[in-house]
Amino acid sequence: MFESMNVNQLYPRWLVAREKGESFALIDVRSPEEYQSCHVPGAKLIALNTLMARANDFPEQGDVFVICRSGARSAQAADYLARQCGRTNLTNIEGGTMAWMQAGYPVDKT
């Protein structure tokens, strides 16, 4: 199984990691087009449709936060990684990038 948290719980952890220059494992599972339109700064793209081939790209140690547009695809990704790969360090971000933007948190556009 995996944990869940909302963007207001994620933001302070993300901010502290950025201020301290620490690594922060935030994986965006949306499509490359969605990711390029806007994403949480520092998020790494691993599109859901590449998950089976790229499961090993998810860090095995430390907390791993999984985000998508609204929280549905990231929950699918976390569920797959928990069930098929035995991962226990996953947290799904409820509300996803849409909730992050609605809260007024920063985004990158590439």
C-alpha positions in Angstrom: 0.0 0.0 0.0 1.0 3.6 -0.3 0.5 6.8 1.7 -1.4 10.0 0.5 -1.0 13.6 1.3 -2.4 16.9 -0.1 -0.3 19.7 -1.7 -0.5 21.8 1.5 1.3 19.0 3.3 3.8 18.5 0.5 4.7 22.2 0.0 6.6 22.7 3.3 8.7 19.5 2.8 9.4 20.5 -0.8 10.3 24.1 0.2 12.7 23.0 3.0 14.5 20.5 0.6 14.9 23.3 -2.0 16.2 25.8 0.5 18.7 23.3 1.9 19.7 22.0 -1.5 18.6 18.5 -0.6 17.4 15.9 -3.1 13.6 15.6 -3.2 12.1 12.7 -5.0 9.0 14.1 -6.7 8.0 12.0 -9.8 5.4 13.4 -12.3 3.6 10.6 -14.1 1.7 12.8 -16.6 2.5 12.8 -20.4 5.5 14.7 -21.6 3.2 17.4 -23.1 1.4 17.9 -19.8 4.7 18.1 -18.0 6.1 20.7 -20.4 3.1 22.9 -20.0 3.7 23.2 -16.3 5.1 21.1 -13.4 6.3 21.4 -9.9 9.9 22.7 -9.9 12.3 19.8 -9.5 9.8 17.1 -10.5 11.2 14.3 -12.6 9.1 13.1 -15.5 8.4 9.3 -15.7 5.2 9.1 -17.7 2.6 6.5 -16.6 2.7 4.8 -19.9 6.5 4.1 -19.4 6.1 2.9 -15.8 6.7 -0.8 -16.3 9.9 -0.1 -18.3 11.1 2.6 -15.9 10.0 1.2 -12.4 13.7 1.0 -11.5 14.0 4.8 -12.0 11.9 5.4 -8.9 14.3 5.7 -5.9 14.2 2.7 -3.5 15.4 4.7 -0.5 13.8 7.7 1.1 10.4 9.2 0.5 9.1 9.2 -3.1 6.2 11.6 -3.9 4.2 10.8 -7.0 2.1 13.5 -8.7 0.0 13.8 -11.8 -2.8 16.2 -12.9 -5.4 15.4 -10.2 -4.1 12.4 -8.2 -5.7 9.5 -10.2 -2.7 8.5 -12.4 -0.2 9.0 -9.6 -2.4 6.7 -7.4 -2.3 4.1 -10.2 1.5 4.4 -10.4 2.0 4.1 -6.6 -0.4 1.1 -6.5 1.5 -0.6 -9.3 4.9 0.0 -7.7 3.7 -1.1 -4.3 2.1 -4.3 -5.6 4.5 -5.3 -8.4 7.8 -4.0 -7.0 7.2 -4.1 -3.3 7.8 -0.4 -2.8 6.9 1.0 0.6 8.3 4.5 0.3 5.6 6.0 -1.9 3.2 8.9 -1.3 0.5 9.9 -3.7 -0.2 13.6 -4.0 -4.0 14.2 -3.8 -5.2 16.9 -6.1 -2.0 16.7 -8.2 -0.6 19.6 -10.1 -4.0 21.3 -10.5 -4.3 21.6 -6.7 -0.6 22.8 -6.5 -1.3 25.5 -9.0 -4.7 26.5 -7.4 -2.8 26.9 -4.1 -0.6 29.4 -5.7 2.6 27.4 -5.4 5.4 27.9 -8.0 5.5 26.0 -11.3 8.0 25.6 -14.0 7.1 25.8 -17.7 9.4 24.3 -20.2 
